[in-house]
Amino acid sequence: MKSKRVHTICRSARCPNIGHCWERKTATFLILGDTCTRNCGFCAVAKGAPEALDPGEPDRVADAALSLGLKYVVVTSVTRDDLPDGGAGHFARTIRAVKAGSPDTRVEALIPDFGGEETALDIVLQARPDVLNHNLETVEALYPAIGRPAGNYRRSLGVLAAAKRKGARTKSGLMLGLGEGPAEILQALADLRQAGCDLLTLGQYLQPAAVNPPVARYYPPGEFEAFRERALALGFQEVVSGPLVRSSFEAGRLYETVREREERPCGT
């Protein structure tokens, strides 16, 4: 990764699963630089004034994916509210570059909300990612607590609903432990299903640094499994749920499980 001069969310966000995923030939690339224009309270990614776009980044990501023999690539980004398209064009170029260099590699796009602009979403979807992922992050009542306007909850649901209408396989994720109640979690799951969300990840919020909000509650594994069962009962195609789960954890397995199920002959 260092030799190709690419960023990964695995390192930038201090993900606890970096060894698990990299050993399984899955990585999550962080594009559009490594500095975010938003100040979400839960996140460890650097925040501030970002640098200019690097036109060579998509090809370097593709080269890294090919060199490492990656089977499943997640492409995510910092949020770039300073760019007219929010970075959608850069997303599309990166997806196309990975697919061109590694035709058998699946690509998941984990996107920001692009300010709710459907034209930006269309640019990404035209590159044909295998999965379109956008994280809801937490329940509606806690959006101000994580540094997001309350209205952004509905905006995020709108992004997922629009992607589903346009034919994408959609995915989202929630962090638990920021102070939400069980009823609020179930409401968020219902909201995601109403938006047509297909795949879901549920994980424990872990405080990345002293400046970030403290953990309000640690959920035991049994409760994560119970929420998984409730989510499946609501109609999600597949759910990965557990304390160390993150939005791209087991992303390849999650995708392949659903794809194989769809391709299985009826009655088998």
N, C-alpha and C positions, 0 to 999 in steps of 0.2 A: 504493500500500500504506500509506504514511504517513497519507494523508488519511482512510482508512477505519479507521485504528487497529487494524490486524491484524498479527500476527507471521507470519514465514515461516521455515521451517528453512533456506531458501536463504541468509538473512542470519545467523540465529542460529548455525548450524553452520559458517559460512564456506565454503559449498560452492563449489568451483572452476567449476561449470557454470552459474552463475546467468544469465549472458548468453545462453548457448546455449538454456536452457529457456524463459526469459521471451520470447525472440524467437519461439519456437515456440508461444506461447500455452499454456504449461504452468507451473503454479506449485504449490509445496507449502506449504500453510498449517500453522502451528504453533498449535494450540489449547490450552486449559486453562492459559493464561498462558505465561510464558517462563522459568519457574524450575522445575527438576526436583527431585524428592524423592530421587532416586538419585544415586550418584556414580560412574558408569561412567568408567573411566580414559581411554577413547579420545575422549570427546565434548567439544565446545566449548560446549555449551549451559550457561547459568547454573545453578548448583545451590544449594539452600538451602531456606528456608521459603517456600512459594508463597503468593500472595495468594488471596483468595476468588474463586470462579468468577464470571465476568462473564456474566450472562444475555443480554446483547446481542451477544455474540461470534458465535454462529452466523449471525445475520442480517447482521452486518457482513462476514463471510466470503462469504456468498452475494452480497451487494451488490458486493463487490470482484470476485468471479468474473464477475458479469454486466457490470459497468462495463468490465472489461478484455477482455471477449469471450473468456474462457478456454475452450478446447476440452476440456481434461483437467485435473482438479483432484485433487491428492493432499492428503488431510487426515491430518496426523499430530499428535503431541502430546508434551509432556513427560510423564514418568511421575508420576502423582498417587496415591501410596500412602496419602495422607491422606484420600482420598474413599472413601465406602462402596462405590461401584461402580467405583472407579478412573477415573472420568470417562467411562464408557461411554455414559451418557445424553446427555452433552454432545456426544460423537461423533455419536450418532444424530441429535440435533437439527441439528447442522451439516450432515450428509449430506442430510437431508431438506430443509433450507433451500436448499442449493445446487441440488438437483434441482428443487425447486419454482420457483426463480428462473430457472434455465437448464436447461430440460428436455432439451436436446440435449448437455449437458455430461456427460462420464463422470466418475465419482468413485471414487477409490481410497482405501481406509482403511488407513493404515499405523499399526498399533496397538501399544501396549505389551502385556505379557503378562497384565495385569489380575490378577496374583497367581495365575494359573491357574484363575480362576473362570469356569466355562462360562456362568453366568447373565449375566455382563457381556458375554461374547462374543455371546450370543444377542441382547442389546439392540442391539449394533452391527449384526449381520447382519439384524435385522428392518427396518433402514433401507435395505436392499438396495444396498450398495455394489457397484460393478461388479467390483472386485478387493479381496480381503482380504489385506493385506500384513503380515507380521510378521518382522522380521529375526532370523536366527540369530546374526549378527554375526561369530563366529569358531568355531574348532574346540573340541571339548569340553575338551581339556586346558588351554586358555588362558583359560577362564572366570574362574578366580581372578585371573589376571594383569590382566584388564580390570575388576576390581572387582565381579564377579558370583559368587554362590555356584555351586559346580559343578553342583548340582541344577537350576539354572535352564536349563541346556542342554536337558535332557529336558522341562522345563516348556514351553519354547518350541516344541519339536517337538510336544508335546501340543496346544498352541493351534492350530497349523497342521492337525494331524490332525483335531481337532474341527471346525474350520471347513470342512474338505473333506467330512467326513461330513454336514454340514448343507447341502451343496450349493454352497458358495462356490468361486469361482475364486481359488486361493491363490498367494501369491508370497512369496519371501524373498530375503535377500541376505547375502553374506559379504564381510568385509574380508580381504585378503591382506597379509602383510608384518609380522605381529605376532610371528612366531617359529614358525609352524606348519610342518610338513613336508608333502611331496606326498601321502603316504599318509593323513595326517590330513585334508587337504582332500577327498580322494576319499571318505573315510569320512563326512564331513559331507554331501557331495552325496548319497551313498547313503541317509543318515539322512533327509534332506529328501524324497527320492523315496519312501521307505517311509512317510513321513507324508502322501504324496499331493500334495506341492507341485508346482504347475503351471509357474510362472514363476520365473526366477532372475536376480539381478544379482551380478556379481563385480567388485570394485574394489580399488584399492590403498589401504591405510591410509596417511594422511598425518598427521603429528604436528601438531595444531592449535596447540599452545603448549608452552612449555618444561616445564610441569608434567605434560604428558601423556607416556605411554610413547614412547620413540624408535622409529623404524622399524627393524625387524630386517633387512628385505630389500626391495629394490625389484624387482618382477617386470617383465621386459620384455614388450612387447605380444605377442610370439609365444607366450609361456607362457600369457598370458590367453586367447589364441585356442585353445590346446591344451586348457585346462581347459573352455572353452566346448564344444568338440567332445566331450569326455568326458561333460559334463553332458547334452548332447543325446542321446548314446548311452544314457544311463541312463533317458531317457524324459521329460525336461523338455520342455514344449511350445515354449518359446523362452527364450533366454538372451542377456543383454547383458553383455559381459565386456571390461574394459579398465582401464588405470591410473586414469582419472578418473571411472569409473563410480561412481555412488552409487545408493542404493536406489530413488530416484524418477527417475533419469536415463533419458531416452527412455521414460518410463512410458506415455505416450499411444501412441507407435509400437509398443511391445511389445504393448500390449493390442490395438490395431487389427490388427496382423499376425496374431495368433492368431484374432481374431474373423473376419477376412476368410477365413482358411484354413478355419475351421469352416463358413462360409456358402457356400463354393465348391462347386458341384455335383460329385458324385463323378466321377472320371475326367478332371477339367479341371485 
